[in-house]
């Protein structure tokens, strides 16, 4: 694609949008969330794949308020959601196409409309009961001294009057119907959404993910286009807001992302939000052969995965810059000595030499860390084991332990763990770094899949595993 990242992105998206069309059920919908950079190109691609007749809305979500003074343009403060339906039989829950009234914060127009308050403190307005069709002899009668062509039969009028729903404000006036504000569906929802606020730095659901969306945004989309038990697929699931919302609303779900880090974030998120959720991760290595395949495809993801195996916090997080010889860190409480550190170095090559041990020992001494751990794909040589043993032992609050250890990922998968103090997580160091523009370019492959969902309450989840190739059409 030459030097154009945008064209490469559009080519990558076109292939995936075609595959999503293939698996989408006749009752399904596709919602594509993007910014203004490529929204117009994506609309053309979607029209070509799904047909312009199946286009429903271009929804504008105000994700931030423009406060900065731009020197050459207006600030950018919205994202775009392109909405398509598979067919005329696609699910659309119109009850969710309204914004419920908040009686504590009613706009001036609503306050003026619902200006009456009954003895119970309920707001209401008086509505017309006269029939627009004057040629209805069966509905023409006198009621409370007023003869008109009414909307309702005499029996229904008398019943509503007995309940206090039909009132006459003065003798001789036309009776009216009391419509209570708390019984209305709300304000009709348009295609410009300004009522869902972005996540600020103090938001409880904030995970530190650069492109994290509010849970309320995905709840609205899912409520509008699916029913409980339906399947929700997010092929770029990131930090898992879509799967979180789907699980919360009792939908089955399938999330796909290219990074091991993203899947780990989602796992932690679901376990924090729900009581004993169960789900399956497809694509994560389960044996030495799978580990070697991951290392071959992506050394960076292998590094993330290896750190995860031992509970280490990655040093570089989402960055690919210099790591100063440290791929991960395990923190532990070290009694009177304060916080201890185990430095982790990961080597995903098919061969590894004694230099890796010597480099790690030098890094450990430079950083004044208590311990170090070398994780390798290949078996260590005898010289490596000798040099690691030469580093000696360290006294910790948890006993005397080897100062430098070597473990292969195969040993870890077999349950042979290194001798380390109990770890604790330093959340101040666990937030993902802000990604550069180049690193935000969409990845070109799907690596990890996390299926789950099923019947759930706000705190309980049950998984239904789905074959990704049949995720939609098989139900």
C-alpha positions in Angstrom: 0.0 0.0 0.0 3.0 2.3 -0.3 3.4 4.9 2.4 -0.4 5.3 3.1 -1.4 4.0 6.5 -5.0 5.0 5.7 -5.2 2.9 2.6 -3.6 0.0 4.4 -6.2 0.4 7.1 -9.1 0.5 4.6 -7.9 -2.6 2.8 -7.6 -4.4 6.2 -11.1 -3.3 7.2 -12.7 -4.2 3.9 -11.6 -7.9 4.3 -13.0 -8.1 7.8 -16.3 -6.3 6.9 -16.9 -8.8 4.2 -16.4 -11.7 6.7 -18.7 -10.0 9.2 -21.3 -9.8 6.4 -20.9 -13.5 5.9 -21.6 -14.5 9.5 -24.2 -11.9 10.3 -27.7 -13.3 10.8 -30.7 -11.9 8.9 -31.9 -10.4 12.1 -28.6 -8.9 13.0 -27.1 -5.4 12.8 -23.6 -4.0 12.4 -22.4 -0.9 14.2 -19.0 0.5 13.2 -17.4 3.0 15.6 -14.8 5.3 14.1 -13.5 8.9 14.2 -13.8 11.4 11.4 -10.5 10.4 9.8 -11.9 7.5 7.8 -15.7 7.6 8.4 -16.5 8.8 4.9 -14.4 6.1 3.3 -15.8 3.4 5.6 -19.3 4.5 4.7 -18.6 3.9 1.0 -17.1 0.4 1.7 -20.1 -0.5 3.9 -22.6 0.6 1.2 -20.8 -1.6 -1.2 -20.8 -4.6 1.0 -24.1 -4.3 2.9 -26.0 -2.2 0.3 -27.1 1.4 0.8 -30.6 0.3 1.3 -29.5 -1.3 4.6 -27.9 1.8 5.9 -29.8 3.2 8.9 -28.0 5.9 10.7 -24.8 7.9 11.0 -24.8 8.5 14.7 -22.7 11.4 16.1 -21.4 10.8 19.7 -20.0 13.8 21.4 -17.1 12.2 23.2 -15.6 15.4 24.6 -16.2 19.1 24.8 -14.0 21.4 22.7 -12.2 23.8 25.0 -8.8 24.3 23.5 -8.2 27.2 21.1 -7.2 25.7 17.8 -5.1 28.0 15.6 -6.3 26.7 12.2 -9.5 24.7 12.8 -12.2 23.9 15.2 -11.6 21.3 17.9 -12.6 17.7 17.2 -15.0 16.5 19.8 -17.1 13.7 18.3 -16.9 10.1 17.0 -19.1 8.4 14.4 -21.2 5.2 14.6 -22.3 3.8 11.3 -25.4 1.7 11.7 -26.4 -1.0 9.2 -29.1 -3.8 9.4 -28.8 -7.1 7.7 -32.4 -7.0 6.4 -35.9 -5.6 7.1 -36.3 -8.4 9.7 -33.3 -7.1 11.8 -34.1 -6.6 15.5 -34.9 -3.1 16.5 -36.1 -2.4 20.1 -37.9 0.9 19.8 -38.5 1.1 23.5 -34.8 1.8 23.9 -35.0 4.6 21.3 -36.0 7.1 24.1 -34.0 8.8 26.8 -35.9 8.5 30.1 -36.9 11.7 31.8 -34.9 12.8 34.8 -37.5 14.8 36.8 -34.7 16.5 38.7 -33.2 17.9 35.5 -36.1 18.6 33.1 -35.6 21.0 30.2 -37.7 24.1 29.9 -40.0 22.7 27.2 -40.8 19.6 29.2 -41.5 21.6 32.3 -43.9 23.8 30.5 -45.6 20.8 28.9 -45.9 18.8 32.1 -46.8 21.8 34.3 -49.4 20.2 36.5 -48.6 18.3 39.7 -51.2 16.1 41.5 -51.6 15.5 45.2 -49.0 12.7 45.1 -46.4 14.9 43.6 -46.6 13.4 40.1 -46.2 15.6 37.1 -48.8 15.4 34.3 -50.2 17.2 31.3 -53.8 17.4 30.0 -54.3 15.7 26.7 -57.0 15.9 24.1 -59.8 13.2 24.1 -61.7 14.4 21.0 -61.6 12.1 17.9 -60.1 13.7 14.8 -62.7 11.7 12.7 -66.0 13.4 13.1 -68.0 10.7 11.3 -68.1 8.2 14.2 -71.7 7.8 15.4 -70.9 5.1 17.9 -68.4 7.4 19.6 -70.7 10.5 19.6 -72.3 11.0 23.0 -72.6 13.5 25.9 -70.1 13.1 28.7 -69.9 15.4 31.8 -72.3 17.7 30.0 -70.3 18.0 26.8 -71.3 16.3 23.6 -68.4 15.5 21.2 -67.0 12.7 19.0 -64.7 11.0 21.5 -61.7 8.8 21.0 -63.0 6.2 23.5 -66.2 4.4 24.1 -68.5 5.6 26.8 -67.6 2.6 29.0 -63.9 3.3 28.7 -64.4 7.0 29.4 -66.4 6.3 32.5 -63.8 3.8 33.8 -61.0 6.3 33.3 -63.0 9.0 34.9 -63.6 6.8 38.0 -59.8 6.3 38.2 -59.2 10.0 38.1 -57.5 9.9 34.7 -60.2 11.9 32.9 -60.8 15.3 34.4 -62.9 18.4 33.8 -61.2 21.5 35.0 -64.4 23.5 35.1 -68.1 22.9 34.5 -68.9 23.0 30.8 -65.3 22.5 29.7 -64.2 19.7 27.5 -62.9 16.8 29.6 -59.2 15.9 29.2 -56.9 13.0 29.8 -54.1 13.2 32.5 -50.9 11.9 31.0 -48.2 11.4 33.7 -44.6 12.1 33.0 -43.4 9.0 34.8 -45.4 6.8 32.5 -43.9 8.1 29.3 -41.1 6.4 27.4 -39.0 9.6 27.5 -37.5 11.9 25.0 -37.1 10.4 21.5 -33.5 9.5 20.8 -32.0 11.2 17.7 -28.8 10.5 15.8 -26.8 13.1 17.7 -25.9 11.7 21.2 -24.8 14.3 23.7 -26.1 12.6 26.9 -23.4 9.9 27.3 -20.3 11.5 28.7 -16.8 10.4 28.0 -14.7 8.8 30.8 -12.7 11.4 32.7 -9.7 10.7 34.8 -11.8 10.1 37.9 -14.3 7.7 36.4 -14.7 4.5 38.3 -14.8 2.3 35.2 -11.7 3.9 33.8 -8.9 1.3 33.1 -6.4 3.7 31.6 -7.0 2.3 28.1 -6.3 5.1 25.5 -9.5 4.5 23.5 -11.8 3.1 26.2 -15.5 3.9 25.6 -18.2 4.4 28.3 -20.1 1.3 29.3 -23.4 3.3 28.8 -22.6 3.8 25.1 -22.3 0.1 24.4 -25.3 -0.7 26.5 -27.4 1.6 24.4 -26.2 0.1 21.2 -26.8 -3.5 22.4 -30.2 -2.7 23.8 -31.3 -1.2 20.6 -30.2 -4.0 18.3 -30.3 -7.3 20.2 -32.5 -9.3 22.6 -31.4 -11.2 25.7 -29.6 -14.4 24.7 -28.5 -13.0 21.3 -24.9 -13.1 20.2 -22.7 -10.0 20.2 -19.4 -10.1 18.4 -16.7 -7.5 18.7 -13.8 -8.3 16.4 -11.6 -5.4 17.8 -12.5 -5.7 21.5 -9.7 -3.7 23.0 -10.2 -3.4 26.8 -13.6 -5.2 26.6 -16.3 -2.5 27.0 -18.5 -4.3 24.5 -18.2 -7.8 26.1 -18.7 -6.2 29.5 -21.9 -4.6 28.4 -23.0 -7.8 26.6 -22.4 -9.9 29.7 -24.2 -7.4 31.9 -27.3 -7.4 29.6 -27.5 -11.2 29.4 -26.2 -11.6 25.8 -23.8 -14.3 24.5 -20.6 -12.7 23.3 -17.4 -13.2 21.4 -14.5 -10.8 21.6 -11.3 -10.8 19.4 -8.2 -8.8 19.8 -4.6 -9.0 18.5 -2.8 -8.4 21.8 -2.4 -10.6 24.8 -2.4 -7.5 27.0 -5.9 -6.6 25.8 -7.3 -10.1 26.6 -5.7 -10.0 30.1 -7.3 -6.6 30.8 -10.7 -8.0 29.8 -10.2 -11.1 32.0 -9.4 -8.9 35.0 -12.2 -6.5 34.2 -14.8 -9.3 34.0 -13.6 -10.9 37.3 -13.8 -7.5 39.0 -17.3 -6.8 37.7 -19.0 -10.2 38.0 -19.1 -12.9 40.6 -17.3 -16.0 39.3 -17.6 -15.4 35.6 -16.4 -18.2 33.4 -15.1 -17.8 29.8 -12.6 -19.4 27.4 -9.6 -17.8 25.7 -8.8 -19.2 22.3 -5.3 -18.6 20.9 -3.3 -18.4 24.1 -0.5 -21.0 24.1 -1.2 -24.1 26.2 1.9 -26.0 25.5 5.5 -25.5 24.3 4.6 -25.9 20.7 2.0 -23.1 21.0 4.5 -20.9 22.8 7.0 -21.4 19.9 4.3 -20.5 17.4 3.5 -17.3 19.2 7.2 -16.3 19.5 7.6 -16.9 15.8 4.7 -14.8 14.9 5.2 -11.9 17.3 8.1 -11.7 19.8 6.4 -8.7 21.5 3.2 -10.7 22.2 5.3 -13.6 23.4 7.0 -11.3 25.8 3.6 -10.1 27.2 2.4 -13.7 27.5 5.5 -14.9 29.3 5.3 -12.1 31.8 1.7 -12.9 32.4 2.6 -16.5 33.2 4.6 -15.4 36.2 2.4 -12.5 37.2 4.9 -9.8 36.2 3.9 -6.3 35.2 5.4 -5.5 31.8 8.0 -2.8 31.7 7.2 -1.4 28.2 3.5 -1.9 28.4 2.3 -0.9 24.9 5.6 0.7 23.8 8.3 -0.9 21.7 11.1 1.4 22.8 14.2 0.6 24.7 13.5 -1.4 27.9 17.0 -1.1 29.5 17.2 -4.9 29.8 13.9 -5.2 31.8 10.8 -6.9 30.2 8.8 -7.1 33.4 8.8 -6.6 37.1 7.3 -8.6 40.0 6.8 -6.6 43.2 6.7 -8.2 46.6 6.4 -7.1 50.2 9.8 -7.5 51.8 9.0 -6.9 55.4 11.3 -4.3 57.1 13.2 -3.9 53.8 10.2 -2.3 52.1 9.1 -3.2 48.6 11.2 -5.8 46.8 11.6 -6.4 43.0 12.1 -9.3 40.8 13.3 -8.2 37.3 12.1 -10.4 34.4 13.8 -10.8 31.1 12.1 -12.8 28.3 14.0 -14.5 25.4 11.8 -15.9 22.7 14.6 -17.0 20.3 15.2 -20.7 19.4 18.7 -20.4 20.8 19.8 -18.6 23.9 23.3 -18.2 25.3 25.1 -17.4 28.5 25.2 -13.7 27.6 21.6 -13.4 28.4 22.3 -14.5 32.0 25.2 -12.1 32.4 23.3 -9.2 30.9 20.4 -9.8 33.3 22.7 -10.1 36.3 24.3 -6.7 35.3 20.9 -5.1 35.0 19.8 -6.5 38.4 22.9 -5.0 40.1 22.5 -1.7 38.3 18.9 -1.4 39.3 19.7 -2.7 42.8 16.9 -5.2 42.6 16.6 -8.1 45.0 16.1 -10.9 42.4 16.0 -11.6 38.7 14.2 -14.2 36.5 15.1 -15.2 33.0 12.3 -16.7 30.9 13.3 -18.6 27.8 11.7 -20.5 25.0 14.8 -22.6 24.4 16.4 -24.9 27.0 19.2 -23.1 28.9 22.8 -24.3 28.4 25.0 -25.7 31.1 27.0 -22.5 31.2 23.8 -20.4 31.7 22.8 -22.6 34.6 26.3 -22.3 36.1 26.3 -18.5 35.8 22.8 -18.2 37.3 23.9 -20.3 40.3 27.0 -18.1 40.7 24.7 -15.2 41.5 24.1 -16.8 44.9 21.1 -16.3 47.2 19.2 -13.4 48.8 17.6 -13.1 52.2 14.0 -11.9 51.9 11.2 -11.6 54.4 9.9 -14.8 52.8 13.1 -16.8 53.3 16.4 -17.4 51.5 15.9 -17.7 47.7 18.1 -17.9 44.6 19.0 -14.5 43.4 18.9 -15.3 39.7 16.7 -18.1 38.2 16.1 -19.5 34.7 12.8 -21.1 33.7 11.6 -22.1 30.3 7.9 -21.4 29.3 7.5 -25.2 28.8 8.4 -25.7 32.5 6.0 -23.0 33.5 3.2 -24.6 31.5 4.0 -27.9 33.2 3.5 -26.3 36.6 7.2 -25.9 37.5 7.2 -22.4 39.0 10.2 -20.4 40.0 10.9 -19.9 43.7 9.7 -16.4 44.3 8.1 -14.3 47.1 4.3 -13.8 46.9 3.7 -11.0 44.4 1.5 -7.9 44.9 0.3 -5.6 42.1 1.4 -2.0 42.1 -1.6 -0.4 40.3 0.3 2.9 39.9 2.6 1.1 37.5 0.0 -1.0 35.7 -1.7 1.5 33.5 -1.0 1.3 29.7 1.1 4.0 28.2 -0.3 6.4 25.7 0.3 4.9 22.3 2.0 6.7 19.5 0.1 7.5 16.2 2.0 4.7 14.5 1.2 2.2 17.1 -2.5 3.0 16.9 -2.6 1.8 13.3 -4.8 -1.3 13.3 -3.0 -4.7 13.5 -3.2 -7.0 10.5 -4.1 -10.3 12.2 -6.4 -11.7 14.9 -4.6 -13.5 17.6 -6.6 -14.0 20.7 -10.3 -14.8 21.0 -12.4 -14.7 24.2 -15.9 -16.2 24.1 -18.5 -16.0 26.8 -21.8 -14.6 27.9 -25.1 -16.4 28.4 -27.7 -15.8 31.1 -26.4 -13.4 33.6 -27.4 -10.9 36.3 -25.3 -7.9 37.2 -23.1 -10.0 39.4 -23.3 -13.5 37.8 -22.3 -14.9 34.5 -22.7 -18.2 32.6 -20.7 -19.0 29.5 -21.8 -20.4 26.2 -18.9 -21.3 24.0 -19.3 -20.5 20.3 -17.4 -21.6 17.2 -16.2 -18.2 15.8 -16.9 -19.3 12.2 -20.6 -19.9 13.1 -21.0 -17.3 15.7 -24.0 -15.6 14.2 -25.8 -17.8 11.8 -25.8 -20.9 14.1 -27.3 -18.8 16.9 
